[in-house]
Amino acid sequence: MENQRLMLSEILPISNLMDFKVHFARWNKFYQPLDVFTRDRAEWQTWSEHWPNRNDFNRPRIFSLMKFYHETDVWLFGGVYEVLALRRRRYEVRLSGLAAGFIGRLKLHYKYRDRGTRVNLENHYSGFEIAEILREPYSGRAFPGYENVDISFEEMEGLVRNSRPDWKIALENVKGVYLITDVRTQKRYVGAAFGHTGIWSRWSAYAKSGHGGNVELREVVKRRGLSYCRTNFRFALLDQRPLRMPDDELRTRESFWKSLLLTRGDWGFNRN
């Protein structure tokens, strides 16, 4: 027997569709809205406050969705916002109590490829299919295994801020060698997490400062700010080892990766 599709209208009936705009929030060439939502709910609200030089949010309410970019044609519900006023170059909005329990939990399947991101809800509402309802609000994707760790700075920052349990447990119980890549310049940095603090502690320092104390990366942050890191830095795990492994052996692995990836001198951020 075929699985019966469960539509949004069956669990969240909305009679006054003409009062709503739906916001299909997608990558804006700088940030993924899903990562913004995960990192900072207040910052996520600014996506509904943004005025794109035209009055797109010209209805009382915004049904906000963000691209769940890990899966095809899936959107995560980000709340319903009331449009209170159009101020100078921004909207004043307030989070509504409507469907508040579904914020960050309700995943919808809908094939939407049009260019417009702020459109009338009545033209799309009937096509929204329930993909999944998460037990808890989304706080980052599941840990993919040590051999598959390759994430943006923005995603890593959200995982650290939310102390995502599976990532925290996996990374705080190993030491290892990691790679930071500036995707704009293609320069790379190989670093290592020593002692008994684990990779999680080391990456938490990067999430806070952007540079983790590295001299070359500190200069990048000083010149361009933390926003540059969010947009351009990626983190990958090259080697993971038990915490009991001697630090000298890990330094040998770190040196190996520096040589292999040419991260010293003009090609990278490593000074030695």
TORKOL-4160 file (C-alpha; in steps of 0.2 Angstrom, whole numbers, padded with zeros to 4 digits, m for minus):
272
<pt num="1" X="0000" Y="0000" Z="0000"/>
<pt num="2" X="0007" Y="0017" Z="m0005"/>
<pt num="3" X="0011" Y="0029" Z="0009"/>
<pt num="4" X="m0002" Y="0043" Z="0010"/>
<pt num="5" X="0005" Y="0060" Z="0009"/>
<pt num="6" X="0002" Y="0071" Z="0024"/>
<pt num="7" X="m0001" Y="0089" Z="0019"/>
<pt num="8" X="0002" Y="0105" Z="0029"/>
<pt num="9" X="m0016" Y="0110" Z="0028"/>
<pt num="10" X="m0021" Y="0094" Z="0038"/>
<pt num="11" X="m0011" Y="0099" Z="0053"/>
<pt num="12" X="m0010" Y="0118" Z="0051"/>
<pt num="13" X="m0026" Y="0124" Z="0043"/>
<pt num="14" X="m0025" Y="0143" Z="0038"/>
<pt num="15" X="m0041" Y="0151" Z="0032"/>
<pt num="16" X="m0035" Y="0168" Z="0029"/>
<pt num="17" X="m0022" Y="0164" Z="0017"/>
<pt num="18" X="m0023" Y="0182" Z="0009"/>
<pt num="19" X="m0016" Y="0189" Z="0025"/>
<pt num="20" X="0001" Y="0180" Z="0022"/>
<pt num="21" X="0016" Y="0181" Z="0012"/>
<pt num="22" X="0028" Y="0166" Z="0012"/>
<pt num="23" X="0046" Y="0169" Z="0014"/>
<pt num="24" X="0057" Y="0156" Z="0005"/>
<pt num="25" X="0073" Y="0161" Z="0013"/>
<pt num="26" X="0088" Y="0154" Z="0003"/>
<pt num="27" X="0107" Y="0157" Z="0002"/>
<pt num="28" X="0110" Y="0175" Z="0000"/>
<pt num="29" X="0128" Y="0173" Z="m0008"/>
<pt num="30" X="0135" Y="0176" Z="0010"/>
<pt num="31" X="0125" Y="0165" Z="0023"/>
<pt num="32" X="0114" Y="0150" Z="0023"/>
<pt num="33" X="0098" Y="0155" Z="0033"/>
<pt num="34" X="0097" Y="0138" Z="0041"/>
<pt num="35" X="0114" Y="0141" Z="0049"/>
<pt num="36" X="0109" Y="0158" Z="0054"/>
<pt num="37" X="0094" Y="0151" Z="0063"/>
<pt num="38" X="0104" Y="0138" Z="0071"/>
<pt num="39" X="0117" Y="0151" Z="0077"/>
<pt num="40" X="0106" Y="0165" Z="0083"/>
<pt num="41" X="0087" Y="0167" Z="0083"/>
<pt num="42" X="0088" Y="0186" Z="0084"/>
<pt num="43" X="0099" Y="0186" Z="0069"/>
<pt num="44" X="0087" Y="0175" Z="0060"/>
<pt num="45" X="0072" Y="0187" Z="0063"/>
<pt num="46" X="0082" Y="0201" Z="0054"/>
<pt num="47" X="0079" Y="0190" Z="0038"/>
<pt num="48" X="0060" Y="0195" Z="0040"/>
<pt num="49" X="0065" Y="0213" Z="0044"/>
<pt num="50" X="0075" Y="0216" Z="0028"/>
<pt num="51" X="0068" Y="0228" Z="0016"/>
<pt num="52" X="0074" Y="0224" Z="m0002"/>
<pt num="53" X="0070" Y="0241" Z="m0009"/>
<pt num="54" X="0052" Y="0236" Z="m0013"/>
<pt num="55" X="0037" Y="0232" Z="m0002"/>
<pt num="56" X="0037" Y="0214" Z="m0003"/>
<pt num="57" X="0030" Y="0210" Z="0014"/>
<pt num="58" X="0014" Y="0220" Z="0011"/>
<pt num="59" X="0003" Y="0209" Z="0020"/>
<pt num="60" X="0000" Y="0207" Z="0039"/>
<pt num="61" X="0009" Y="0191" Z="0042"/>
<pt num="62" X="0025" Y="0182" Z="0035"/>
<pt num="63" X="0025" Y="0163" Z="0035"/>
<pt num="64" X="0044" Y="0160" Z="0035"/>
<pt num="65" X="0053" Y="0145" Z="0028"/>
<pt num="66" X="0072" Y="0142" Z="0026"/>
<pt num="67" X="0080" Y="0131" Z="0014"/>
<pt num="68" X="0085" Y="0114" Z="0022"/>
<pt num="69" X="0100" Y="0113" Z="0011"/>
<pt num="70" X="0106" Y="0096" Z="0017"/>
<pt num="71" X="0091" Y="0089" Z="0008"/>
<pt num="72" X="0083" Y="0092" Z="m0009"/>
<pt num="73" X="0067" Y="0102" Z="m0010"/>
<pt num="74" X="0065" Y="0103" Z="0009"/>
<pt num="75" X="0061" Y="0118" Z="0020"/>
<pt num="76" X="0062" Y="0121" Z="0038"/>
<pt num="77" X="0048" Y="0131" Z="0046"/>
<pt num="78" X="0055" Y="0147" Z="0055"/>
<pt num="79" X="0039" Y="0154" Z="0062"/>
<pt num="80" X="0025" Y="0167" Z="0058"/>
<pt num="81" X="0030" Y="0185" Z="0060"/>
<pt num="82" X="0018" Y="0199" Z="0061"/>
<pt num="83" X="0022" Y="0214" Z="0051"/>
<pt num="84" X="0019" Y="0229" Z="0062"/>
<pt num="85" X="0026" Y="0243" Z="0052"/>
<pt num="86" X="0038" Y="0248" Z="0038"/>
<pt num="87" X="0051" Y="0259" Z="0045"/>
<pt num="88" X="0066" Y="0267" Z="0036"/>
<pt num="89" X="0074" Y="0254" Z="0026"/>
<pt num="90" X="0067" Y="0240" Z="0037"/>
<pt num="91" X="0052" Y="0231" Z="0043"/>
<pt num="92" X="0047" Y="0230" Z="0061"/>
<pt num="93" X="0041" Y="0213" Z="0064"/>
<pt num="94" X="0035" Y="0202" Z="0079"/>
<pt num="95" X="0036" Y="0183" Z="0081"/>
<pt num="96" X="0018" Y="0177" Z="0082"/>
<pt num="97" X="0012" Y="0163" Z="0093"/>
<pt num="98" X="0004" Y="0154" Z="0078"/>
<pt num="99" X="0012" Y="0137" Z="0076"/>
<pt num="100" X="0026" Y="0142" Z="0088"/>
<pt num="101" X="0028" Y="0124" Z="0093"/>
<pt num="102" X="0033" Y="0119" Z="0076"/>
<pt num="103" X="0047" Y="0132" Z="0074"/>
<pt num="104" X="0063" Y="0123" Z="0070"/>
<pt num="105" X="0054" Y="0106" Z="0070"/>
<pt num="106" X="0042" Y="0106" Z="0055"/>
<pt num="107" X="0051" Y="0101" Z="0039"/>
<pt num="108" X="0041" Y="0103" Z="0023"/>
<pt num="109" X="0044" Y="0096" Z="0006"/>
<pt num="110" X="0040" Y="0107" Z="m0009"/>
<pt num="111" X="0048" Y="0110" Z="m0025"/>
<pt num="112" X="0051" Y="0128" Z="m0027"/>
<pt num="113" X="0064" Y="0135" Z="m0039"/>
<pt num="114" X="0057" Y="0152" Z="m0044"/>
<pt num="115" X="0067" Y="0167" Z="m0041"/>
<pt num="116" X="0055" Y="0176" Z="m0030"/>
<pt num="117" X="0058" Y="0173" Z="m0012"/>
<pt num="118" X="0043" Y="0184" Z="m0004"/>
<pt num="119" X="0027" Y="0178" Z="m0013"/>
<pt num="120" X="0009" Y="0175" Z="m0009"/>
<pt num="121" X="0005" Y="0161" Z="0002"/>
<pt num="122" X="m0011" Y="0155" Z="m0006"/>
<pt num="123" X="m0002" Y="0151" Z="m0022"/>
<pt num="124" X="0009" Y="0138" Z="m0013"/>
<pt num="125" X="0000" Y="0132" Z="0003"/>
<pt num="126" X="m0009" Y="0118" Z="m0004"/>
<pt num="127" X="0007" Y="0110" Z="m0011"/>
<pt num="128" X="0016" Y="0110" Z="0006"/>
<pt num="129" X="0019" Y="0091" Z="0011"/>
<pt num="130" X="0025" Y="0086" Z="0028"/>
<pt num="131" X="0042" Y="0079" Z="0026"/>
<pt num="132" X="0046" Y="0077" Z="0045"/>
<pt num="133" X="0042" Y="0084" Z="0062"/>
<pt num="134" X="0058" Y="0084" Z="0073"/>
<pt num="135" X="0057" Y="0079" Z="0091"/>
<pt num="136" X="0067" Y="0095" Z="0096"/>
<pt num="137" X="0071" Y="0111" Z="0086"/>
<pt num="138" X="0085" Y="0109" Z="0074"/>
<pt num="139" X="0102" Y="0113" Z="0081"/>
<pt num="140" X="0113" Y="0106" Z="0067"/>
<pt num="141" X="0114" Y="0091" Z="0057"/>
<pt num="142" X="0119" Y="0074" Z="0065"/>
<pt num="143" X="0137" Y="0070" Z="0067"/>
<pt num="144" X="0142" Y="0061" Z="0050"/>
<pt num="145" X="0157" Y="0051" Z="0056"/>
<pt num="146" X="0175" Y="0057" Z="0058"/>
<pt num="147" X="0180" Y="0053" Z="0040"/>
<pt num="148" X="0166" Y="0064" Z="0034"/>
<pt num="149" X="0168" Y="0080" Z="0044"/>
<pt num="150" X="0169" Y="0094" Z="0031"/>
<pt num="151" X="0159" Y="0110" Z="0036"/>
<pt num="152" X="0158" Y="0128" Z="0034"/>
<pt num="153" X="0163" Y="0140" Z="0048"/>
<pt num="154" X="0145" Y="0146" Z="0050"/>
<pt num="155" X="0139" Y="0128" Z="0052"/>
<pt num="156" X="0153" Y="0124" Z="0065"/>
<pt num="157" X="0149" Y="0140" Z="0074"/>
<pt num="158" X="0131" Y="0135" Z="0076"/>
<pt num="159" X="0135" Y="0117" Z="0082"/>
<pt num="160" X="0147" Y="0124" Z="0095"/>
<pt num="161" X="0134" Y="0137" Z="0101"/>
<pt num="162" X="0121" Y="0124" Z="0103"/>
<pt num="163" X="0133" Y="0112" Z="0111"/>
<pt num="164" X="0126" Y="0099" Z="0099"/>
<pt num="165" X="0128" Y="0083" Z="0109"/>
<pt num="166" X="0133" Y="0070" Z="0096"/>
<pt num="167" X="0146" Y="0082" Z="0089"/>
<pt num="168" X="0152" Y="0087" Z="0106"/>
<pt num="169" X="0154" Y="0069" Z="0112"/>
<pt num="170" X="0163" Y="0064" Z="0097"/>
<pt num="171" X="0175" Y="0078" Z="0096"/>
<pt num="172" X="0179" Y="0081" Z="0114"/>
<pt num="173" X="0185" Y="0063" Z="0116"/>
<pt num="174" X="0198" Y="0063" Z="0102"/>
<pt num="175" X="0214" Y="0074" Z="0098"/>
<pt num="176" X="0219" Y="0076" Z="0080"/>
<pt num="177" X="0224" Y="0086" Z="0065"/>
<pt num="178" X="0212" Y="0098" Z="0055"/>
<pt num="179" X="0212" Y="0109" Z="0040"/>
<pt num="180" X="0205" Y="0126" Z="0038"/>
<pt num="181" X="0202" Y="0132" Z="0020"/>
<pt num="182" X="0199" Y="0150" Z="0015"/>
<pt num="183" X="0188" Y="0146" Z="m0001"/>
<pt num="184" X="0190" Y="0164" Z="m0008"/>
<pt num="185" X="0209" Y="0164" Z="m0008"/>
<pt num="186" X="0212" Y="0145" Z="m0007"/>
<pt num="187" X="0225" Y="0147" Z="0007"/>
<pt num="188" X="0225" Y="0134" Z="0020"/>
<pt num="189" X="0230" Y="0131" Z="0038"/>
<pt num="190" X="0234" Y="0114" Z="0046"/>
<pt num="191" X="0232" Y="0114" Z="0065"/>
<pt num="192" X="0231" Y="0101" Z="0079"/>
<pt num="193" X="0222" Y="0099" Z="0095"/>
<pt num="194" X="0234" Y="0093" Z="0108"/>
<pt num="195" X="0233" Y="0088" Z="0127"/>
<pt num="196" X="0217" Y="0082" Z="0134"/>
<pt num="197" X="0205" Y="0096" Z="0128"/>
<pt num="198" X="0200" Y="0087" Z="0112"/>
<pt num="199" X="0196" Y="0094" Z="0095"/>
<pt num="200" X="0179" Y="0101" Z="0102"/>
<pt num="201" X="0188" Y="0113" Z="0113"/>
<pt num="202" X="0200" Y="0119" Z="0100"/>
<pt num="203" X="0186" Y="0122" Z="0087"/>
<pt num="204" X="0176" Y="0131" Z="0101"/>
<pt num="205" X="0190" Y="0144" Z="0101"/>
<pt num="206" X="0188" Y="0146" Z="0083"/>
<pt num="207" X="0169" Y="0149" Z="0084"/>
<pt num="208" X="0172" Y="0162" Z="0097"/>
<pt num="209" X="0186" Y="0172" Z="0089"/>
<pt num="210" X="0187" Y="0166" Z="0071"/>
<pt num="211" X="0206" Y="0164" Z="0072"/>
<pt num="212" X="0209" Y="0152" Z="0087"/>
<pt num="213" X="0225" Y="0162" Z="0092"/>
<pt num="214" X="0234" Y="0158" Z="0075"/>
<pt num="215" X="0244" Y="0173" Z="0070"/>
<pt num="216" X="0240" Y="0173" Z="0051"/>
<pt num="217" X="0222" Y="0170" Z="0054"/>
<pt num="218" X="0221" Y="0183" Z="0067"/>
<pt num="219" X="0227" Y="0196" Z="0054"/>
<pt num="220" X="0213" Y="0190" Z="0042"/>
<pt num="221" X="0200" Y="0193" Z="0056"/>
<pt num="222" X="0208" Y="0209" Z="0060"/>
<pt num="223" X="0206" Y="0215" Z="0042"/>
<pt num="224" X="0190" Y="0208" Z="0037"/>
<pt num="225" X="0180" Y="0203" Z="0053"/>
<pt num="226" X="0171" Y="0188" Z="0059"/>
<pt num="227" X="0159" Y="0189" Z="0045"/>
<pt num="228" X="0173" Y="0185" Z="0033"/>
<pt num="229" X="0176" Y="0168" Z="0042"/>
<pt num="230" X="0158" Y="0164" Z="0041"/>
<pt num="231" X="0157" Y="0166" Z="0023"/>
<pt num="232" X="0173" Y="0159" Z="0017"/>
<pt num="233" X="0181" Y="0147" Z="0030"/>
<pt num="234" X="0178" Y="0128" Z="0030"/>
<pt num="235" X="0184" Y="0115" Z="0043"/>
<pt num="236" X="0189" Y="0097" Z="0039"/>
<pt num="237" X="0196" Y="0084" Z="0050"/>
<pt num="238" X="0211" Y="0075" Z="0043"/>
<pt num="239" X="0217" Y="0064" Z="0057"/>
<pt num="240" X="0209" Y="0059" Z="0073"/>
<pt num="241" X="0218" Y="0049" Z="0087"/>
<pt num="242" X="0214" Y="0044" Z="0105"/>
<pt num="243" X="0217" Y="0056" Z="0119"/>
<pt num="244" X="0231" Y="0045" Z="0126"/>
<pt num="245" X="0241" Y="0046" Z="0110"/>
<pt num="246" X="0258" Y="0056" Z="0114"/>
<pt num="247" X="0258" Y="0074" Z="0108"/>
<pt num="248" X="0274" Y="0071" Z="0099"/>
<pt num="249" X="0267" Y="0058" Z="0088"/>
<pt num="250" X="0252" Y="0070" Z="0083"/>
<pt num="251" X="0265" Y="0084" Z="0079"/>
<pt num="252" X="0273" Y="0072" Z="0067"/>
<pt num="253" X="0256" Y="0069" Z="0058"/>
<pt num="254" X="0253" Y="0088" Z="0059"/>
<pt num="255" X="0270" Y="0091" Z="0050"/>
<pt num="256" X="0265" Y="0078" Z="0037"/>
<pt num="257" X="0249" Y="0086" Z="0032"/>
<pt num="258" X="0257" Y="0103" Z="0031"/>
<pt num="259" X="0270" Y="0097" Z="0019"/>
<pt num="260" X="0257" Y="0087" Z="0009"/>
<pt num="261" X="0245" Y="0101" Z="0007"/>
<pt num="262" X="0259" Y="0115" Z="0005"/>
<pt num="263" X="0252" Y="0126" Z="0019"/>
<pt num="264" X="0268" Y="0134" Z="0024"/>
<pt num="265" X="0274" Y="0151" Z="0016"/>
<pt num="266" X="0265" Y="0159" Z="0002"/>
<pt num="267" X="0253" Y="0145" Z="m0001"/>
<pt num="268" X="0245" Y="0144" Z="0016"/>
<pt num="269" X="0243" Y="0151" Z="0034"/>
<pt num="270" X="0256" Y="0140" Z="0043"/>
<pt num="271" X="0272" Y="0149" Z="0048"/>
<pt num="272" X="0282" Y="0133" Z="0053"/>
